[in-house]
């Protein structure tokens, strides 16, 4: 099962990089969301994909059994899901407001906020 997840992580990363290299802000936002999902799946795969024994310490023991699932990647993934969802919501609002103000989601056309003839940087001190 892990080789299948490794291939899927690679597909997620390649799709995310492809979308983030676009000049449209909606595609960039979707690429960031797919990248977050790829990282979550990578953490899940690195934490041993087992479903036989849940990460619960049995009565009378001090530690987890050797064949139990690792609870640390599960906790990291849960935290990462919450953070990536809030970041995606922020990006969605930011993209929507930029589209409302400027009227486009093309990053090349969003340069109207920059001056046409920017002053030269200082040549000396």
MMTF fields as JSON, N, C-alpha, C and O atoms, coordinates in Angstrom:
{
  "mmtfVersion": "1.0.0",
  "mmtfProducer": "UNKNOWN",
  "numBonds": 499,
  "numAtoms": 500,
  "numGroups": 125,
  "numChains": 1,
  "numModels": 1,
  "chainsPerModel": [1],
  "groupsPerChain": [125],
  "chainIdList": ["A"],
  "bondAtomList": [4, 2, 8, 6, 12, 10, 16, 14, 20, 18, 24, 22, 28, 26, 32, 30, 36, 34, 40, 38, 44, 42, 48, 46, 52, 50, 56, 54, 60, 58, 64, 62, 68, 66, 72, 70, 76, 74, 80, 78, 84, 82, 88, 86, 92, 90, 96, 94, 100, 98, 104, 102, 108, 106, 112, 110, 116, 114, 120, 118, 124, 122, 128, 126, 132, 130, 136, 134, 140, 138, 144, 142, 148, 146, 152, 150, 156, 154, 160, 158, 164, 162, 168, 166, 172, 170, 176, 174, 180, 178, 184, 182, 188, 186, 192, 190, 196, 194, 200, 198, 204, 202, 208, 206, 212, 210, 216, 214, 220, 218, 224, 222, 228, 226, 232, 230, 236, 234, 240, 238, 244, 242, 248, 246, 252, 250, 256, 254, 260, 258, 264, 262, 268, 266, 272, 270, 276, 274, 280, 278, 284, 282, 288, 286, 292, 290, 296, 294, 300, 298, 304, 302, 308, 306, 312, 310, 316, 314, 320, 318, 324, 322, 328, 326, 332, 330, 336, 334, 340, 338, 344, 342, 348, 346, 352, 350, 356, 354, 360, 358, 364, 362, 368, 366, 372, 370, 376, 374, 380, 378, 384, 382, 388, 386, 392, 390, 396, 394, 400, 398, 404, 402, 408, 406, 412, 410, 416, 414, 420, 418, 424, 422, 428, 426, 432, 430, 436, 434, 440, 438, 444, 442, 448, 446, 452, 450, 456, 454, 460, 458, 464, 462, 468, 466, 472, 470, 476, 474, 480, 478, 484, 482, 488, 486, 492, 490, 496, 494],
  "bondOrderList": [1, 1, 1, 1, 1, 1, 1, 1, 1, 1, 1, 1, 1, 1, 1, 1, 1, 1, 1, 1, 1, 1, 1, 1, 1, 1, 1, 1, 1, 1, 1, 1, 1, 1, 1, 1, 1, 1, 1, 1, 1, 1, 1, 1, 1, 1, 1, 1, 1, 1, 1, 1, 1, 1, 1, 1, 1, 1, 1, 1, 1, 1, 1, 1, 1, 1, 1, 1, 1, 1, 1, 1, 1, 1, 1, 1, 1, 1, 1, 1, 1, 1, 1, 1, 1, 1, 1, 1, 1, 1, 1, 1, 1, 1, 1, 1, 1, 1, 1, 1, 1, 1, 1, 1, 1, 1, 1, 1, 1, 1, 1, 1, 1, 1, 1, 1, 1, 1, 1, 1, 1, 1, 1, 1],
  "groupList": [{"groupName": "UNK", "atomNameList": ["N", "CA", "C", "O"], "elementList": ["N", "C", "C", "O"], "formalChargeList": [0, 0, 0, 0], "bondAtomList": [1, 0, 2, 1, 3, 2], "bondOrderList": [1, 1, 2], "singleLetterCode": "X", "chemCompType": "L-PEPTIDE LINKING"}],
  "groupTypeList": [0, 0, 0, 0, 0, 0, 0, 0, 0, 0, 0, 0, 0, 0, 0, 0, 0, 0, 0, 0, 0, 0, 0, 0, 0, 0, 0, 0, 0, 0, 0, 0, 0, 0, 0, 0, 0, 0, 0, 0, 0, 0, 0, 0, 0, 0, 0, 0, 0, 0, 0, 0, 0, 0, 0, 0, 0, 0, 0, 0, 0, 0, 0, 0, 0, 0, 0, 0, 0, 0, 0, 0, 0, 0, 0, 0, 0, 0, 0, 0, 0, 0, 0, 0, 0, 0, 0, 0, 0, 0, 0, 0, 0, 0, 0, 0, 0, 0, 0, 0, 0, 0, 0, 0, 0, 0, 0, 0, 0, 0, 0, 0, 0, 0, 0, 0, 0, 0, 0, 0, 0, 0, 0, 0, 0],
  "groupIdList": [1, 2, 3, 4, 5, 6, 7, 8, 9, 10, 11, 12, 13, 14, 15, 16, 17, 18, 19, 20, 21, 22, 23, 24, 25, 26, 27, 28, 29, 30, 31, 32, 33, 34, 35, 36, 37, 38, 39, 40, 41, 42, 43, 44, 45, 46, 47, 48, 49, 50, 51, 52, 53, 54, 55, 56, 57, 58, 59, 60, 61, 62, 63, 64, 65, 66, 67, 68, 69, 70, 71, 72, 73, 74, 75, 76, 77, 78, 79, 80, 81, 82, 83, 84, 85, 86, 87, 88, 89, 90, 91, 92, 93, 94, 95, 96, 97, 98, 99, 100, 101, 102, 103, 104, 105, 106, 107, 108, 109, 110, 111, 112, 113, 114, 115, 116, 117, 118, 119, 120, 121, 122, 123, 124, 125],
  "secStructList": [7, 2, 2, 2, 2, 2, 2, 2, 2, 2, 2, 2, 2, 2, 2, 2, 2, 2, 2, 2, 6, 1, 1, 5, 2, 2, 2, 2, 2, 2, 2, 2, 2, 2, 2, 2, 2, 2, 2, 2, 2, 2, 2, 2, 2, 2, 6, 7, 7, 7, 7, 1, 1, 7, 1, 7, 7, 7, 6, 6, 7, 1, 1, 7, 7, 6, 6, 1, 7, 7, 2, 2, 2, 2, 2, 2, 2, 2, 2, 2, 2, 2, 2, 2, 2, 2, 2, 2, 2, 2, 2, 2, 2, 2, 2, 2, 2, 2, 2, 2, 2, 2, 1, 7, 7, 5, 6, 6, 4, 4, 4, 4, 4, 1, 7, 1, 1, 7, 7, 7, 7, 7, 1, 7, 7],
  "xCoordList": [0.807, 0.0, 0.855, 0.466, 2.033, 2.877, 3.405, 3.478, 3.78, 4.216, 3.116, 3.398, 1.876, 0.763, 0.622, 0.402, 0.748, 0.674, 1.863, 1.711, 3.034, 4.209, 3.996, 4.348, 3.421, 3.117, 2.068, 2.172, 1.066, 0.024, 0.582, 0.18, 1.504, 2.159, 2.926, 2.877, 3.637, 4.363, 3.43, 3.745, 2.283, 1.297, 0.733, 0.551, 0.458, -0.037, 0.986, 0.635, 2.255, 3.29, 3.467, 3.6, 3.47, 3.655, 2.464, 2.655, 1.243, 0.075, 0.094, -0.281, 0.527, 0.582, 1.607, 1.336, 2.773, 3.795, 3.322, 3.53, 2.688, 2.17, 1.147, 1.185, 0.233, -0.79, -0.198, -0.638, 0.782, 1.355, 2.224, 2.489, 2.671, 3.445, 2.563, 3.077, 1.253, 0.325, 0.305, 0.753, -0.218, -0.311, -1.694, -1.957, -2.581, -3.922, -3.987, -3.572, -4.508, -4.478, -5.368, -5.077, -6.431, -7.279, -6.49, -6.566, -5.737, -4.928, -3.82, -3.494, -3.247, -2.212, -2.806, -2.183, -4.001, -4.66, -4.98, -4.788, -5.468, -5.738, -4.446, -4.444, -3.356, -2.074, -1.601, -1.046, -1.813, -1.429, -2.27, -1.757, -3.561, -4.43, -4.001, -3.974, -3.669, -3.235, -1.879, -1.633, -1.008, 0.282, 0.081, 0.76, -0.84, -1.129, -1.648, -1.273, -2.504, -3.006, -1.896, -1.87, -0.977, 0.15, 1.068, 1.56, 1.301, 2.138, 1.444, 2.099, 0.131, -0.602, -0.509, -0.308, -0.653, -0.552, 0.872, 1.064, 1.866, 3.254, 3.49, 4.132, 2.98, 3.117, 2.394, 2.892, 1.224, 0.452, 1.207, 1.245, 1.804, 2.536, 3.821, 4.202, 4.483, 5.719, 5.459, 6.374, 4.249, 3.918, 3.42, 2.681, 3.794, 3.41, 1.903, 1.139, 1.502, 0.086, -0.295, -0.069, -0.87, -1.362, -2.772, -3.124, -3.556, -4.921, -5.295, -6.458, -4.318, -4.622, -4.814, -5.781, -3.887, -3.919, -3.98, -3.072, -5.032, -5.094, -4.066, -3.614, -3.695, -2.676, -3.25, -3.318, -3.661, -4.204, -3.365, -3.136, -2.909, -2.099, -3.029, -3.954, -2.799, -3.675, -3.483, -2.477, -4.461, -4.415, -3.248, -3.059, -2.477, -1.353, -0.032, 1.001, -0.039, 1.194, 1.551, 0.696, 2.826, 3.294, 3.503, 3.511, 3.672, 3.928, 3.005, 2.287, 3.047, 2.259, 2.854, 4.061, 2.034, 2.585, 3.406, 3.213, 4.309, 5.222, 4.498, 4.961, 3.367, 2.652, 1.538, 0.717, 1.508, 0.462, 0.804, 1.967, -0.222, -0.031, 0.637, 0.434, 1.421, 2.125, 1.151, 0.641, 0.869, -0.104, 0.433, -0.357, 1.758, 2.317, 1.989, 1.563, 2.165, 1.778, 0.283, -0.123, -0.521, -1.964, -2.275, -3.108, -1.617, -1.816, -1.281, -1.899, -0.132, 0.421, -0.493, -0.685, -1.051, -1.94, -3.205, -3.674, -3.761, -4.97, -4.704, -5.528, -3.568, -3.203, -2.978, -3.402, -2.312, -2.033, -3.306, -3.391, -4.288, -5.558, -6.248, -6.763, -6.261, -6.9, -6.176, -6.816, -4.845, -4.078, -4.242, -4.415, -4.19, -4.315, -5.724, -5.887, -6.74, -8.096, -8.239, -8.844, -7.688, -7.791, -6.976, -7.401, -5.818, -5.004, -5.717, -5.67, -6.372, -7.123, -8.307, -8.608, -8.979, -10.08, -9.567, -10.211, -8.414, -7.816, -7.461, -7.745, -6.843, -6.489, -7.721, -7.704, -8.775, -10.009, -10.59, -10.989, -10.639, -11.151, -10.233, -10.711, -8.918, -7.969, -8.094, -8.063, -8.235, -8.386, -9.704, -9.758, -10.753, -12.06, -12.054, -12.584, -11.451, -11.401, -10.52, -10.837, -9.425, -8.569, -9.309, -9.165, -10.092, -10.869, -11.942, -12.201, -12.565, -13.583, -12.976, -13.558, -11.823, -11.208, -10.559, -10.698, -9.864, -9.091, -9.859, -9.679, -10.71, -11.514, -10.861, -11.348, -9.765, -9.099, -8.389, -8.085, -8.13, -7.329, -5.98, -5.239, -5.679, -4.398, -3.36, -3.53, -2.296, -1.309, -0.52, 0.004, -0.417, 0.262, -0.557, 0.003, -1.874, -2.741, -2.978, -3.56, -2.542, -2.712, -1.642, -1.573, -0.832, 0.236, -0.26, 0.557, -1.572, -2.08, -1.821, -1.858, -1.561, -1.254, 0.167, 0.495, 1.015, 2.39, 2.478, 1.733, 3.36, 3.5, 4.124, 4.884, 3.782, 4.308, 5.804, 6.547, 6.238, 7.652, 8.191, 8.205, 8.627, 9.125, 10.426, 11.217, 10.662, 11.924, 13.091, 12.931, 14.266, 15.451, 15.887, 15.671, 16.484, 16.988, 18.178, 18.8, 18.494, 19.64, 20.931, 21.18, 21.745, 22.969, 24.158, 25.208, 24.007, 25.103, 24.552, 23.37, 25.433, 25.019, 25.767, 25.551],
  "yCoordList": [-1.194, 0.0, 1.265, 2.281, 1.201, 2.389, 2.803, 4.003, 1.867, 2.327, 3.063, 4.01, 2.636, 3.339, 4.754, 5.701, 4.896, 6.226, 7.094, 8.304, 6.494, 7.261, 7.799, 8.942, 6.977, 7.439, 8.547, 9.529, 8.396, 9.409, 10.723, 11.798, 10.642, 11.856, 12.555, 13.78, 11.783, 12.368, 13.036, 14.104, 12.419, 13.035, 14.32, 15.309, 14.304, 15.516, 16.644, 17.778, 16.331, 17.36, 17.9, 19.109, 17.004, 17.482, 18.325, 19.34, 17.924, 18.729, 20.074, 21.094, 20.079, 21.33, 22.29, 23.485, 21.783, 22.652, 23.183, 24.356, 22.334, 22.775, 23.891, 24.882, 23.741, 24.767, 26.042, 27.139, 25.919, 27.12, 27.913, 29.089, 27.308, 28.041, 28.798, 29.466, 28.702, 29.397, 30.884, 31.3, 31.679, 33.121, 33.53, 34.719, 32.568, 32.863, 32.542, 31.467, 33.479, 33.321, 32.179, 31.596, 31.845, 30.719, 29.418, 28.572, 29.253, 28.041, 27.976, 26.898, 29.117, 29.147, 28.708, 27.946, 29.182, 28.816, 27.319, 26.67, 26.773, 25.333, 24.525, 23.46, 25.017, 24.347, 24.304, 23.299, 25.381, 25.411, 24.42, 23.753, 24.32, 23.371, 21.928, 21.095, 21.636, 20.283, 19.977, 18.843, 20.966, 20.767, 20.419, 19.537, 21.101, 20.792, 19.376, 18.687, 18.933, 17.565, 16.557, 15.486, 16.892, 16.0, 15.863, 14.772, 16.964, 16.909, 16.085, 15.31, 16.243, 15.446, 13.957, 13.137, 13.612, 12.21, 11.685, 10.517, 12.543, 12.149, 11.847, 10.85, 12.695, 12.44, 11.161, 10.392, 10.937, 9.737, 8.49, 7.492, 8.548, 7.396, 7.152, 6.003, 8.217, 8.063, 7.498, 6.96, 7.609, 7.119, 5.696, 5.331, 4.878, 3.472, 3.319, 3.613, 2.867, 2.65, 1.284, 0.255, 1.281, 0.036, 0.279, 1.377, -0.751, -0.615, -1.77, -1.913, -2.59, -3.728, -3.325, -3.736, -2.52, -2.176, -0.664, 0.024, -0.118, 1.339, 1.786, 0.973, 3.058, 3.541, 3.785, 4.924, 2.709, 2.788, 1.867, 0.709, 2.371, 1.577, 0.63, 1.084, -0.682, -1.631, -1.563, -1.053, -2.082, -2.087, -2.962, -4.074, -2.452, -3.195, -2.945, -3.46, -2.176, -1.87, -0.398, 0.431, -0.09, 1.295, 1.946, 3.172, 1.139, 1.662, 0.995, 0.044, 1.519, 0.936, -0.394, -0.598, -1.302, -2.523, -2.181, -1.124, -3.063, -2.795, -2.685, -1.971, -3.375, -3.336, -2.293, -2.289, -1.418, -0.39, 0.748, 0.975, 1.45, 2.619, 3.736, 3.857, 4.535, 5.643, 6.817, 7.298, 7.303, 8.38, 9.765, 10.678, 9.95, 11.269, 11.775, 12.923, 10.976, 11.485, 11.782, 12.698, 11.02, 11.285, 12.64, 13.384, 12.964, 14.267, 15.398, 16.458, 15.172, 16.188, 16.432, 17.575, 15.372, 15.512, 16.259, 17.113, 15.951, 16.646, 18.142, 18.963, 18.499, 19.901, 20.549, 21.682, 19.835, 20.385, 20.591, 21.542, 19.731, 19.895, 21.178, 21.927, 21.433, 22.651, 23.894, 24.862, 23.878, 25.036, 25.27, 26.411, 24.204, 24.386, 24.836, 25.588, 24.391, 24.855, 26.345, 27.075, 26.796, 28.224, 29.057, 30.147, 28.56, 29.272, 29.323, 30.342, 28.238, 28.21, 29.177, 29.833, 29.267, 30.223, 31.656, 32.489, 31.945, 33.274, 33.574, 34.666, 32.616, 32.823, 32.997, 33.778, 32.278, 32.398, 33.808, 34.406, 34.333, 35.688, 36.72, 37.678, 36.532, 37.458, 37.469, 38.535, 36.291, 36.2, 36.814, 37.493, 36.577, 37.13, 38.655, 39.328, 39.194, 40.653, 41.278, 42.35, 40.618, 41.134, 41.102, 42.016, 40.065, 39.99, 41.082, 41.664, 41.361, 42.412, 43.785, 44.577, 44.072, 45.396, 45.582, 46.641, 44.579, 44.726, 44.231, 44.754, 43.232, 42.72, 41.604, 41.239, 41.053, 39.953, 39.082, 39.525, 37.831, 36.974, 36.647, 35.794, 37.328, 37.174, 38.016, 39.227, 37.384, 38.119, 39.114, 40.085, 38.902, 39.883, 41.165, 42.256, 41.032, 42.207, 42.88, 43.964, 42.265, 42.861, 43.907, 44.418, 44.224, 45.2, 46.635, 47.556, 46.859, 48.229, 48.946, 50.175, 48.188, 48.805, 49.344, 50.16, 48.902, 49.379, 50.593, 50.674, 51.524, 52.685, 52.282, 51.318, 53.046, 52.75, 53.006, 52.187, 54.129, 54.481, 54.535, 55.6, 53.409, 53.44, 54.21, 54.179, 54.898, 55.639, 54.656, 53.518, 55.127, 54.307, 54.14, 55.03, 53.027, 52.859, 53.784, 54.236, 54.065, 54.95, 54.323, 53.13, 55.158, 54.675, 54.726, 54.151, 55.396, 55.479, 55.887, 56.194, 55.879, 56.247, 57.437, 57.892],
  "zCoordList": [0.0, 0.0, 0.0, -0.576, 0.653, 0.695, -0.676, -0.941, -1.573, -2.906, -3.668, -4.402, -3.501, -4.147, -3.594, -4.349, -2.273, -1.675, -2.093, -2.264, -2.258, -2.696, -4.113, -4.404, -4.989, -6.348, -6.305, -7.042, -5.452, -5.329, -4.786, -5.23, -3.833, -3.309, -4.42, -4.533, -5.245, -6.37, -7.362, -7.888, -7.624, -8.52, -7.929, -8.639, -6.624, -5.964, -6.066, -6.394, -5.785, -5.841, -7.25, -7.441, -8.244, -9.619, -10.077, -10.747, -9.728, -10.096, -9.378, -9.956, -8.122, -7.359, -7.946, -8.073, -8.303, -8.89, -10.236, -10.546, -11.04, -12.335, -12.164, -12.894, -11.206, -11.002, -10.405, -10.749, -9.526, -8.909, -9.875, -9.629, -10.959, -11.953, -12.942, -13.839, -12.791, -13.672, -13.345, -12.277, -14.271, -14.017, -13.536, -13.359, -13.323, -12.824, -11.332, -10.9, -10.557, -9.105, -8.614, -7.57, -9.325, -8.917, -9.023, -8.131, -10.103, -10.262, -9.215, -8.72, -8.882, -7.848, -6.519, -5.78, -6.215, -4.971, -4.933, -3.905, -6.049, -6.099, -5.971, -5.354, -6.544, -6.409, -4.972, -4.528, -4.244, -2.83, -2.035, -1.137, -2.358, -1.664, -1.953, -1.047, -3.2, -3.55, -2.913, -2.501, -2.831, -2.17, -0.692, -0.167, -0.028, 1.372, 1.538, 2.486, 0.628, 0.696, 0.428, 1.035, -0.478, -0.744, 0.458, 0.747, 1.159, 2.363, 3.447, 4.144, 3.596, 4.576, 4.253, 5.148, 2.988, 2.592, 2.779, 3.119, 2.558, 2.787, 4.267, 4.599, 5.151, 6.589, 6.993, 7.815, 6.413, 6.723, 6.28, 7.001, 5.101, 4.581, 5.374, 5.602, 5.79, 6.557, 7.95, 8.573, 8.439, 9.77, 9.798, 10.713, 8.837, 8.735, 8.586, 9.506, 7.443, 7.163, 7.73, 7.093, 8.92, 9.531, 10.023, 10.453, 9.951, 10.469, 11.385, 11.764, 11.74, 12.591, 14.057, 14.697, 14.58, 16.002, 16.139, 15.671, 16.771, 16.971, 18.013, 18.82, 18.005, 18.949, 20.344, 20.805, 21.008, 22.368, 23.253, 22.901, 24.392, 25.304, 26.054, 26.727, 25.95, 26.648, 28.164, 28.657, 28.882, 30.347, 30.815, 30.321, 31.762, 32.312, 31.588, 32.015, 30.512, 29.77, 29.95, 30.263, 29.747, 29.854, 28.49, 28.382, 27.458, 26.121, 25.111, 25.422, 23.899, 22.809, 22.374, 22.505, 21.86, 21.26, 20.018, 19.417, 19.636, 18.523, 17.193, 16.303, 17.034, 15.75, 15.718, 14.801, 16.705, 16.751, 15.798, 15.465, 15.374, 14.509, 15.308, 16.516, 14.632, 15.275, 15.421, 14.409, 16.651, 16.814, 16.466, 16.226, 16.432, 16.161, 14.758, 14.63, 13.689, 12.367, 12.263, 11.548, 12.964, 12.941, 13.565, 13.048, 14.669, 15.302, 14.425, 14.332, 13.781, 12.886, 11.693, 11.278, 11.148, 9.989, 10.377, 9.625, 11.538, 11.98, 12.146, 11.746, 12.729, 12.875, 11.515, 11.286, 10.616, 9.291, 8.487, 7.709, 8.655, 7.945, 8.391, 7.561, 9.685, 10.205, 9.714, 9.303, 9.752, 9.314, 7.819, 7.391, 7.015, 5.563, 5.18, 4.219, 5.912, 5.622, 5.909, 5.123, 7.025, 7.341, 6.351, 5.967, 5.937, 4.948, 3.602, 2.912, 3.227, 1.974, 2.019, 1.023, 3.165, 3.301, 3.171, 2.533, 3.769, 3.635, 2.181, 1.689, 1.491, 0.089, -0.79, -1.741, -0.477, -1.244, -1.114, -2.113, 0.093, 0.305, -0.343, -0.951, -0.219, -0.818, -2.338, -2.953, -2.949, -4.401, -4.857, -5.882, -4.101, -4.46, -4.388, -5.273, -3.326, -3.199, -4.276, -4.79, -4.617, -5.687, -7.016, -7.827, -7.244, -8.481, -8.513, -9.566, -7.368, -7.312, -7.591, -8.332, -7.01, -7.17, -8.535, -9.147, -9.011, -10.243, -11.46, -12.56, -11.279, -12.385, -13.173, -14.244, -12.664, -13.353, -12.324, -11.217, -12.713, -11.846, -12.489, -12.001, -13.575, -14.253, -13.513, -13.368, -13.049, -12.261, -13.094, -12.546, -14.412, -15.258, -15.383, -15.488, -15.372, -15.477, -14.131, -14.082, -13.048, -11.717, -11.425, -10.307, -12.381, -12.181, -12.24, -12.238, -12.292, -12.321, -11.006, -10.948, -9.956, -8.674, -8.638, -7.776, -9.558, -9.611, -10.531, -11.507, -10.246, -11.126, -12.466, -12.547, -13.521, -14.848, -14.945, -15.486, -14.428, -14.469, -13.036, -12.419, -12.516, -11.136, -11.059, -12.002, -9.956, -9.836, -9.729, -9.288, -10.144, -10.074, -8.618, -7.796, -8.311, -6.939, -6.721, -7.683, -5.465, -5.225, -5.752, -5.578, -6.401, -7.014, -6.054, -6.342, -4.937, -3.956, -2.605, -2.451, -1.652, -0.292, 0.185, 1.309]
}
